[in-house]
Amino acid sequence: MGAPIYLDYNASAPLRPEARAAMVGALGTIGNPSSVHAQGRQARRLVEEARASVASLLRAAPAAVVFTSGGTEASALALRRSGRRRVLVSAVEHDSVLSAVPDAAVVPVDAHGLVRLDVLAEMLAASDEPALVALMLVNNETGVVQPVAAAAEIAKTHGALLHCDAVQAAGRLDVAAEAAGADFIVVSAHKLGGPAGVGALVLGPGVSLEPQRGGGQERGRRAGTENLVGIAGFGAAAALAVADPVEMQRLDALRRQLEEGVQSVCPEAVVHGVQARRAAGTSCIGMPGVSAETQLMAFDLAGIAVSAGAACSSGKVSASHVLRAMGVTEAEARCAIRVSFGWGTAPADIDRLIGAWADLHRRTRARRAGGGA
């Protein structure tokens, strides 16, 4: 077995050296960003530099950026403090969104994983109550890109706000263009090469949050002393995360290499969402008859890290709600894994995974031919 290979970037991307350096530098800053003395002003300067970096990534005003502890908290702030009690969510949203508003109305998706805009319009038209729509930009399991800008136009027509989870899109797409018209945009540092434990909620023009009890940090929108070290790393990662067409082409080529290679050794393998537009770096593939758990263990033993879907749920390998919403049977959904890669992935890494997949497929066929379960 060679060196370990990490192909689970959608769960958490490796920390970029530049982000690590920024964090180490921030460790030497002893002030609280809310203090008015020299040390406090230095800490505040680091926070505001990072805020400007994140704002630049999304082409937003720095004042619109609210630092949080991650994507989950950022989404919860928007979903629970938008002032809208009526909430609509797409059927393929991340669990952090679905669990934040468990009573939300669910907008279905088609067989390709794309939200049904016609149904969204009908659901919004069915009530005059002001609503909030939640639609992610890039699905964390399939990589399918949602028509967020079009959904935002529909929402505006019906007086609704739109929340966009762009956690998997930042650094892969031009979020500002793809999510044009969104009132809330959520990003997370550790998905783009920054540290875990820090994220941001970006507010659209004229959008505010209901008051929150606690301290007055983040202009009164999120209480609690800012995570200075994490924010510094976030800012450094954001500065490097502007979607690079050349890098996206490289990641697209890696995905083609992966999917074509897997289907060459396992013709019955299924690529989910392949007919839709997908962001670079994500592939959801099923090996019929072989559970995701079996595949994960086999690849782990081969020194390759992949996942069976959202890492937040990986402790209990179960059928993906995303695939089930797309009409995939439960049996098929239980055989799907997610491969995700990024700036540190090389073609040789993909070849290793294809080889491991071929070995597993060969062993599975031999066991079945011998009458094994």
C-alpha positions in Angstrom: 0.0 0.0 0.0 1.3 3.4 -1.0 1.0 6.7 0.8 -2.5 7.6 2.0 -4.8 9.3 -0.5 -7.4 11.8 0.6 -10.5 12.0 -1.6 -13.0 13.5 0.8 -12.6 17.2 0.2 -16.4 17.9 0.4 -16.2 16.8 4.1 -13.2 19.0 4.8 -10.4 20.1 2.4 -6.8 20.0 3.5 -5.6 23.1 5.2 -3.7 25.3 2.7 -0.2 26.3 3.8 -1.1 30.0 3.4 -4.0 29.6 5.8 -1.8 27.7 8.3 0.8 30.5 8.1 -1.9 33.2 8.7 -3.2 31.2 11.7 0.2 30.8 13.2 0.8 34.6 12.8 -2.6 35.3 14.5 -1.6 33.2 17.5 0.9 35.9 18.4 -1.9 38.5 18.7 -3.2 38.8 22.2 -5.9 41.4 22.0 -9.7 41.0 21.9 -11.0 42.4 18.6 -13.6 44.4 20.7 -11.0 46.1 22.9 -10.0 49.7 22.1 -6.4 49.5 23.1 -3.5 48.9 20.7 -3.6 45.1 21.0 -7.3 45.1 20.5 -7.0 47.3 17.4 -4.4 44.9 16.0 -6.8 42.0 16.5 -9.6 44.0 14.9 -7.4 44.8 12.0 -6.8 41.0 11.3 -10.6 40.4 11.5 -11.4 43.2 9.1 -8.7 42.1 6.7 -10.2 38.6 6.6 -13.7 40.1 6.3 -12.6 42.0 3.2 -11.1 38.8 1.7 -14.3 36.8 2.2 -16.3 39.7 0.8 -14.1 39.9 -2.2 -14.6 36.2 -2.9 -18.3 36.8 -3.1 -18.2 40.3 -4.5 -20.1 41.6 -1.5 -19.6 44.6 0.8 -17.4 43.7 3.8 -20.1 45.0 6.2 -22.4 42.3 4.8 -20.1 39.5 6.1 -21.1 38.0 9.5 -18.5 35.6 10.9 -19.9 32.4 12.5 -18.6 29.1 13.9 -19.3 27.4 10.5 -21.9 26.8 7.8 -24.3 25.2 10.2 -24.6 28.2 12.4 -24.6 30.6 9.5 -27.6 28.8 8.0 -29.4 28.6 11.3 -29.0 32.4 11.8 -30.6 33.0 8.4 -33.3 30.4 8.7 -34.4 31.2 12.2 -33.8 35.0 12.3 -35.0 36.2 8.9 -38.3 37.2 10.3 -40.1 34.8 8.0 -42.0 32.0 9.6 -43.0 30.3 6.4 -40.0 28.4 5.0 -39.6 26.3 1.9 -36.6 24.0 1.4 -35.5 21.9 -1.5 -35.5 18.1 -0.9 -31.8 17.8 -1.4 -30.6 20.4 1.1 -27.8 19.6 3.6 -29.0 18.1 6.9 -27.9 21.3 8.7 -30.6 23.2 6.7 -33.3 20.5 7.0 -32.8 20.1 10.7 -32.9 23.9 11.4 -36.4 24.1 10.0 -38.0 20.7 10.4 -41.5 21.9 9.7 -40.5 23.5 6.4 -42.4 22.7 3.2 -40.3 20.6 0.8 -39.8 21.5 -2.8 -39.2 18.3 -4.9 -36.3 17.8 -7.4 -36.3 15.9 -10.7 -34.5 12.7 -11.5 -31.3 14.7 -12.1 -31.4 16.3 -8.7 -32.5 19.7 -10.0 -35.1 21.7 -8.1 -38.6 21.8 -9.7 -38.9 25.6 -10.3 -42.4 25.2 -11.5 -43.4 23.6 -8.3 -41.6 26.2 -6.3 -43.6 28.9 -8.1 -46.8 27.1 -7.4 -46.0 26.6 -3.7 -45.1 30.3 -3.3 -48.3 31.4 -5.1 -50.4 29.2 -2.8 -50.1 31.6 0.2 -49.7 35.4 0.7 -47.6 34.8 3.8 -44.1 36.1 3.3 -41.7 33.2 2.8 -38.1 32.2 2.9 -36.8 29.7 0.3 -33.7 27.6 1.0 -31.8 26.3 -2.1 -28.2 25.2 -2.1 -25.9 26.1 -5.0 -23.9 22.9 -5.2 -25.1 19.7 -3.8 -22.6 18.2 -1.3 -23.2 14.6 -2.4 -23.7 14.8 -6.2 -22.1 18.1 -7.2 -25.2 19.1 -9.1 -25.5 22.8 -9.6 -28.9 24.3 -8.7 -30.5 27.2 -10.7 -30.3 29.6 -7.7 -30.4 32.8 -9.7 -33.6 31.7 -11.4 -35.1 30.6 -8.1 -34.3 34.0 -6.6 -36.2 35.7 -9.4 -39.2 33.5 -8.7 -38.9 34.2 -5.0 -38.8 37.9 -5.6 -41.9 37.7 -7.7 -43.8 36.3 -4.7 -42.2 38.6 -2.1 -40.0 35.8 -0.7 -36.4 35.8 0.5 -33.8 33.3 -0.7 -31.2 31.5 1.4 -28.3 29.9 -0.5 -26.0 27.4 1.0 -22.9 28.0 -1.1 -20.5 25.9 1.1 -19.6 23.5 -1.7 -19.6 26.2 -4.4 -17.0 28.7 -3.1 -13.8 28.3 -5.0 -15.5 26.1 -7.6 -18.0 28.5 -9.1 -18.5 32.3 -9.4 -20.9 32.4 -6.5 -21.8 36.0 -6.9 -23.0 35.3 -10.5 -24.5 31.9 -9.9 -26.4 33.0 -6.7 -27.4 36.5 -8.0 -30.4 37.7 -6.1 -29.9 35.6 -3.1 -30.6 37.4 0.2 -28.4 35.1 2.4 -25.3 33.3 1.3 -23.5 30.8 3.5 -19.8 29.8 3.1 -17.5 27.7 5.3 -13.7 28.0 5.7 -12.8 24.3 5.9 -14.4 23.5 2.6 -12.0 25.7 0.7 -8.7 25.1 2.5 -9.2 27.1 5.7 -9.7 25.8 9.2 -12.8 24.1 10.6 -14.8 26.0 13.1 -15.4 29.2 11.2 -17.8 30.3 8.5 -19.7 33.3 7.3 -23.3 34.4 6.6 -23.3 37.1 3.9 -26.4 39.4 3.8 -27.8 40.8 0.6 -28.6 44.6 0.2 -31.2 45.7 2.6 -31.4 42.4 4.4 -31.2 42.2 8.2 -31.5 39.6 11.0 -33.9 39.7 14.0 -32.1 41.0 17.1 -30.1 38.4 19.1 -29.4 38.4 22.8 -25.8 38.5 23.9 -22.8 40.7 23.1 -22.7 43.2 20.3 -20.1 41.5 18.2 -20.5 41.3 14.4 -22.5 44.5 14.5 -25.0 42.9 16.9 -25.8 40.1 14.4 -23.8 37.3 16.0 -22.9 37.4 19.7 -19.6 36.0 21.0 -15.9 36.9 20.8 -14.6 36.4 17.3 -12.4 33.3 16.6 -9.4 35.4 15.6 -7.1 32.6 14.6 -9.8 30.8 12.6 -10.9 34.0 10.9 -7.3 34.8 9.9 -7.0 31.4 8.3 -10.4 31.8 6.6 -9.3 35.1 5.1 -6.1 33.6 3.7 -8.0 30.6 2.2 -10.7 32.9 0.7 -8.0 35.0 -1.0 -6.9 31.8 -2.8 -10.3 30.4 -3.5 -11.4 32.6 -6.5 -12.6 30.0 -9.1 -9.7 29.5 -11.5 -10.9 28.2 -14.9 -7.7 26.3 -15.5 -8.0 24.5 -12.1 -11.6 23.7 -12.8 -10.7 22.2 -16.1 -8.1 20.1 -14.3 -10.6 18.9 -11.8 -13.1 18.1 -14.5 -10.5 16.0 -16.2 -9.8 14.1 -13.0 -13.5 13.4 -12.6 -13.8 12.1 -16.2 -10.7 10.0 -15.5 -12.4 8.6 -12.4 -15.9 7.9 -13.8 -14.6 6.5 -17.1 -12.1 4.4 -15.3 -14.6 3.0 -12.8 -17.1 2.2 -15.5 -14.4 0.4 -17.5 -13.7 -2.0 -14.7 -17.3 -2.1 -13.3 -19.6 -1.5 -16.3 -22.7 -1.7 -14.1 -21.5 1.3 -11.9 -23.9 4.2 -11.8 -22.9 7.9 -11.7 -25.7 9.9 -10.0 -26.5 13.3 -11.4 -24.4 12.8 -14.5 -27.1 14.4 -16.8 -27.1 17.6 -14.9 -24.5 20.4 -14.7 -22.1 19.5 -11.9 -19.4 21.5 -10.1 -15.8 20.2 -10.6 -14.4 17.9 -8.0 -17.4 15.8 -6.9 -18.6 12.4 -8.1 -21.3 10.2 -6.6 -20.9 6.6 -7.9 -22.8 3.4 -7.0 -21.5 -0.2 -7.3 -24.8 -2.2 -7.5 -25.0 -4.9 -4.9 -22.0 -3.7 -2.9 -23.0 -1.6 0.1 -21.4 1.8 0.6 -20.1 0.6 4.0 -18.3 -2.3 2.3 -16.7 0.0 -0.3 -15.6 2.5 2.4 -13.9 -0.2 4.4 -12.2 -1.7 1.3 -10.9 1.6 0.2 -9.8 2.6 3.7 -7.8 -0.6 3.9 -6.2 0.4 0.6 -5.2 3.7 2.1 -7.9 5.8 0.3 -10.4 8.0 2.1 -13.8 8.6 0.5 -17.2 8.9 2.0 -20.8 7.7 1.8 -22.3 11.2 1.6 -22.5 14.0 4.1 -19.7 13.7 6.7 -22.1 15.0 9.4 -24.0 11.7 9.0 -21.1 9.4 8.1 -21.2 7.8 11.6 -24.4 6.0 10.5 -24.1 4.9 6.9 -27.6 5.0 5.5 -29.5 5.6 2.3 -28.9 9.2 1.1 -31.9 11.4 1.3 -30.5 13.3 -1.7 -30.5 10.2 -3.9 -33.9 9.1 -2.6 -35.3 12.5 -3.5 -34.0 12.0 -7.0 -36.0 8.7 -7.3 -33.1 6.4 -6.7 -34.3 3.2 -4.9 -33.2 2.7 -1.3 -31.1 -0.4 -2.4 -29.3 1.6 -5.0 -28.8 4.6 -2.7 -27.2 2.3 -0.1 -24.5 1.3 -2.6 -23.4 4.9 -3.5 -20.3 6.6 -2.3 -19.0 10.1 -2.8 -15.5 10.9 -4.2 -14.4 14.5 -3.8 -11.1 16.1 -4.6 -9.4 19.4 -5.0 -6.1 21.4 -5.1 -3.9 18.6 -3.8 -5.3 15.7 -5.9 -3.2 14.2 -8.8 -4.1 11.8 -11.6 -2.1 9.1 -9.8 -4.5 9.4 -6.9 -7.4 8.7 -9.1 -5.6 5.7 -10.7 -5.1 4.3 -7.2 -8.8 4.5 -6.5 -9.7 2.9 -9.8 -7.3 0.1 -9.1 -8.9 -0.4 -5.6 -12.3 -0.4 -7.2 -11.3 -3.0 -9.7 -9.9 -5.2 -7.0 -13.1 -4.9 -5.0 -15.2 -5.6 -8.1 -13.1 -8.7 -8.9 -13.4 -10.1 -5.3 -17.2 -9.4 -5.3 -17.7 -11.3 -8.6 -15.5 -14.2 -7.4 -17.5 -14.5 -4.2 -20.8 -14.4 -6.0 -19.6 -17.0 -8.5 -18.5 -19.2 -5.6 -22.0 -18.9 -4.0 -21.0 -16.4 -1.3 -23.4 -13.8 0.0 
